[in-house]
Amino acid sequence: MFVQQLEPVADSLALSALVASLPLVTVLVLLGAVRMKAHRAGLIGLAVAVLVGWLAFGMPVGQTLSAGAHGVLFGLFPIMWIVVNALWVYRMTVRTQHFDILRRSFGRVSDDPRIQALVIAFCFGALLEALAGFGAPVAICSVMLVALGFDPVKAAVISLVANTAPVAFGAMGTPVVTLAQVTGLPLDDVATVVGRQTPLLALVVPLILVFLVDGKRGLRETWLPALVCGVAFAVAQFAASNFVSAQLADIAAALVGAGALIAVPGARRPAAEPVRAAVLTGVRSEDLDQEDPRREVLRAYAPYALIVAVFSLAQIPPVKRLLAEATQVFDWPLLDVAGPDGEPVGANVFSLPLLGTGGTLVLFAGLVTAGVIGVRAGTAAREWAATVHELRYAILTVTSVLALAYVMNLSGQAATIGQSVAAAGAGLAFLSPVLGWFGVAVSGSDTSANALFGALQVSAARESGLSPELLAAANSSGGVLGKMISPQNLTIACAAVGLAGREGDLLRKVLPWSLGLLLVMCLVVMAQSTAVLGWMLP
């Protein structure tokens, strides 16, 4: 058995923490300063973590490599298993042109560009984040807004700012699932606290969006639909994450938010021509006036309805029990690790939920979708293979980062850093969202930031007497605000709307919003750590 040591370097906590931070520093410098591709930076950081775990922390090389392999498998299943199958469903709708039908359907909801921004960037973007994440909402929503006549820069900025509130529960809850796994905290506990933080962002983001679209006039004339949409989204996200399922949180929020928005009497009222002329300065797509048969419109919405139905069915107690029985639990080979207290760590055991995991449920919904929208079996299989090929670098990035996280966690590196950071005391609650924000700003992924810093946050929380669930959740909630300024997302937005090379222009426009909302989240988390807002926590 390998027992973790907190002060293995010269019996000094400070020196040990400095050495333990080398893998993280390596990844962040390679990504932020050197601007290396994320998958390469992740692999180099993993190599550094293995060397530090073996040479500095004394973890046997066999166990160190086994810890990394454990992280790789978790990155593949269930994490990327969810993402691949969700993006596969989207690719099938694009191939059959049902996605174009969906885009035209959204365009007919309202001719007011401020409402269109809320429907597409905020509500539909949240649904895309729920199903796929990893940059897909920014790319797709930007293109849809440009097709409606939005200026490309404005379309990109709106899509980037909108992609905040749903991120923590994106890709069928992948970030919070990862956070629970690397911290050892129950998924329901982590999701519950995140679901009491990110809904607060949903209250203000729609108001910011109508301001971005049409300035003070937009805020003055459409504040009510924006507020109703935000409140409905927030309530649904809170209720689903706390009482139903983390995987369904964004789906429920997106659908309820869109329904509430459309139900507001003024939302579907034609916009004044001066408003349209001032806002829609781009070129409008010619196919928007095309009438689509009602049957095809229903088929365009079917994939999303099927996913909701499958996940809802999986929450019924008898079905949930049946799916859980297919879970395989076994001791991870060559891994026998105990914490500093001598107690075996949970990662010695691996759980393989073959049927109950989100990726398998999306796969089943995708198979039904293929039949509904008319995709032949061979075509569907080729689209699935093409999806894997498209995501090959993302798969390599996620697996390398999770392998790095597992090596750091199991060798004791994360615990050492956490104990050192705990010196911040009560101020740690204010700073914890900043760490998540920085991680996402650099890596472009809330999942990666949770894998990198989740265990560190929990370790620091326990040492400083704060709630581990609160700081773990703060890492994810703060991280969502770094999404809009991450080089990865900025590049995706620019490429989608034909602004290659103008990432700096977008960064200058979204950075103030990112920092402002981060400050709000820091104050919320700090207040939740005290009696001021402590009542919000379960």
Salt bridges, closest charged atoms under 4 A:
ASP100 OD1 - ARG103 NH2 3.59
ASP112 OD2 - ARG114 NH2 2.93
ASP214 OD2 - ARG114 NH1 3.15
ASP214 OD1 - ARG217 NH2 2.81
GLU221 OE1 - ARG114 NH1 2.80
ASP287 OD2 - ARG103 NH2 2.91
ASP287 OD2 - ARG104 NH1 3.07
ASP289 OD1 - ARG284 NH2 3.44
ASP292 OD1 - ARG104 NH2 2.88
ASP292 OD2 - ARG108 NH2 3.37
GLU296 OE1 - HIS98 NE2 2.84
GLU296 OE2 - ARG295 NH1 3.47
GLU296 OE2 - ARG299 NH1 2.88
GLU383 OE1 - ARG91 NE 2.97
GLU383 OE2 - ARG95 NH1 3.03
GLU390 OE1 - ARG91 NH1 2.63
ASP505 OD2 - ARG502 NE 2.90
ASP505 OD1 - ARG508 NH2 2.36
